[in-house]
Amino acid sequence: MEVLYLVLFFILGLFMGSFFGVVGIRTARGENFVTGRSKCDICKHPLTALDMFPLFSFIFLKGRCRYCKNKINPLLFFVELFSGLLFMISYYSFGFSCELLLALGIVSLLMIVVISDFTYYIISDGILIFFAVYFLIIQGLIGGIEQVLSSLLSGVALFIFMYVLMCLGNVLFKRESLGGGDVKLLFVLGLLLDPFLGMISIFLGSFIALPISILVYMKTKEHVIPFGPFLIIGFLILFFTKLTTTDVLNFLLTFTT
């Protein structure tokens, strides 16, 4: 039965990943993602169900639009694939629980941000507000009003910390070091982590982003890469490993002694 559930969550993730691609692209453009048929971004030809079947459509069409033959954004393929994998991992890690709802929400936020931030360097305020409300509702189901208030305080603390980092970076580098969307994103993530773990997630995200930013600079001489996806990846590592502040402090004490 467990294997069946894992397969079902993987399939659900594939289809949701296809939806996340639409949401990420349309919200970044300021378009309505609820109504209107999906269409090719280049030739604007409406897409049929066969054109949008997760993973397989991209493979069978060799990554190109069926109608104009222009390349399809490869991020859409990877968002679908990793949505499936992470939905499956979420169920495997948390089973049927409120924590599973949080995990699926985090994965959903990650995939939407990957599409919008990598494609347009935009993290939609509407998306962040939606997930902030969603996370607070689940936190309320887990621990009541006290948990909600604690989550809000943690979110505000991490927002302030990230805002200070942004200001310092702007002064040091004499240009925009972080986007406003990254700062607001950390408020949303802070609703699920205490401030200490939130700072650890920033470090993890930066550590993962560093080699990628070096490669991008070597190839394109471009100094800017979207940081939002890496922030969430660092957060996911902590969330899925279920590390606590005590675990991290004990590890640091053991490592330094």
N, C-alpha and C positions, 0 to 999 in steps of 0.2 A: 504493500500500500504506500509506503514511504517513497519508493521509486516512482510510482504513479504520480504522487503529488509533486515530486521534483520535476518530472517531465511536464506536468501541467503548468507549473510556475514558469518553467523555461519558455513554453509556448506563449503563455500570457505575456511574459516579458518581451518576446519578439514583437507581438502585435502592439503592445504599449510603446515599444521603442519606435515603431513606425509613426505612432501618434505623437510621440515626443519630438520627433524630427519636424513635423508640421508645426507644432506649438513653438518650438525654438526659432524657426525661421520666420513665422508670421508675426510673433510678438516682437521680435527684433525690428521688423519692418513697420510695426504699428498696425498690422492687419488683423482682421477677425479670423481666429482659427476655428470658430465654432461652425460657421456657415460657409458655404462655397465649396465647390469641388476642388480637389487637388489637381495641380497642373504643372507642366514643365516650367521651370524658372526662366528658360531661354525662349522657347518657341510658344509657350503659353497654351499648348494643346492639353485639353483635359485628360487626366489619366484614368484608365480603367482599373478594375480590381486586380487584373493580372499584372498590371504595371506596379502595383503597390504591395504585392505579397512579400512579407518580410524575408530578407536575405535572398530568397530564390529569384525574385525579379531582378535584383541587381546582378546576380551571377549569370542568369540566362540571357540578360540583355548586355552582358559584358561591360557593365558600368556606364552604359550610354542610353540616352533617351530613345525609345522605340520610334519616335516620329522625326526628330531633327538630328539624331545621332550625336548630339553634343554630350560631353561627359556629365554624369550625375555626381553630385557632391559625395565623395567616398566616405565622409563622416557619417552619412545616413546609414551606410552598411554597418559600420562599427558601432553606432549607437544602438541599432537593432540587435546586433549580436551580443554586446555587453549588457544590454537591458535584460535579455534572456538569461544570461549567465548570472547576473547579479540578483535578479528576482529569485532564481533557483537557490543561490547561496543564502539569500535572506531567509527563505523558508527553512533551509537546512540549519541555519544558525539559531533561529528563534521559534520555529514551529508556528502554530496558530496562537498568536498573542498580540498584545498591544505593541510590544517591541517590534514585531513583524510589520505592523502598520507604519511605525517610524522608519524602519529600514527601507521599506518600499517607497516611502515618501522621499527619503534621502537619495535613493537611486534615481527616482523620477526627476528630482531637482538637478542632480548631476547631469543627466542626459540632456535635459533642456538647456542647461547652461553651457554644456560642451558645444552644442549646435550654435547657439546664439553668440557665445563669446568668441569661439574660434572663427566663425564666419563673419560676424559684424562688430566684434569687440563691444557687445552690448549685453547687459544682464537686466532684463525687464523688471521694473518696480512692481508691476502687477503680479508677475510670477513670484517674486520674493514675498509680497504681501499674502498671496494665496497660501504659500507653504508655511509662513509664519503662523497664520491662523490655524492651519491644519495641524502643525506640530503642537501648538498650545492646547488644542482640543484633545489630542491624544495624551498629552502630559496631564491634562485635567482628569482624564479617565484613569490614568495610572495612579496619580497621587493627590487628586483634588486641587482645591484652590491654593494650598500651600506650595504644591509642586509648580503650579502655573506662575505664582509670584517669584519663586526661586528661579525659574527658567527665564523670566523677564529680566531679573537682576543680572543674571549671567550674560544674557544677550546684550544688555546695555553696557556691561563692563567690557566685553570683547569688542563691541562697537567703538567704544572710547579708545581702547588699546590700539585697534587697527587704524582709527582716525589719527592718533598721535604718530603712529608709524608712517602713515601717508604724508603727514606734514613734515616730519623729519626727512623722509626720502625726497620730498620735493625741494627742500632746502639744500640737501647734500648733493643731489644730482642736477639741480637747477632746471628741472623739468618734471612733468607729472610722473610719479613713480608707481602709483596705484590708482585704479579707477574708483569712482564713487560707488560703483556697483559691487566691487570687492569688499568695501567697507560695510555696506548694507548686508551683503551676503554673510559676513561674519556674525552680524547680529542674529540672523536666522539660525545659523549653526550653533550659536551660543545658547539658543533655547534648549539644546539637547546635550550640551557639555558644560561642565563647570569651567570657570575662566582659566584655570591652570591647564587643563587638557585642551582647551581652545587654543592656548598659546603653543602647546606641543603640536597641535594640528597645523598651525601656521608654519612651524619649523619643518614638519614633514612635507607639507606642500611645497615649500621653498626648496627643500632638498631634492624633491622629485623634479621640480621645474628647472633647476639650475643646469643640468646637462643638456636638457632639451633646448633651453634658451641659448646655450653655447653653440649647439649644432645649427640652430636657426640663424644665429648671427654669422657663423662661418659660411653658411650657404647663401644667405640673402643680404647680409649686413644690416638686418633689421634688429633694432634694439628692443622692440616691444613684442611680448607674447601675452596672450590672455592668461591671467592668474587664477580666475575664478574656478575653473575645473580642477586645478591642482590643490586649491584650498579644500574642495569637497573630497578629493581623493585622500588627502591627509586625514581628513575627518573620518572618512569611511574606514580607514585602517584601524583607527582607535575604536570606532563603533563596533566593527565586526569582531575584533579581537577581545572586546569587552573589558579593556583595560580601565582601571580606576586610577585616581590620583595617588592613592596609597601604593598601588602596584608600581607606578612609575617612580615614585619617591624611593621605595624600597630598592628598586633596581639601580637607581642612581647612587644610593648609599652603598650598595654592595659593590658597584663598579668602581667607586672612588676609594674604597677601603681595602 
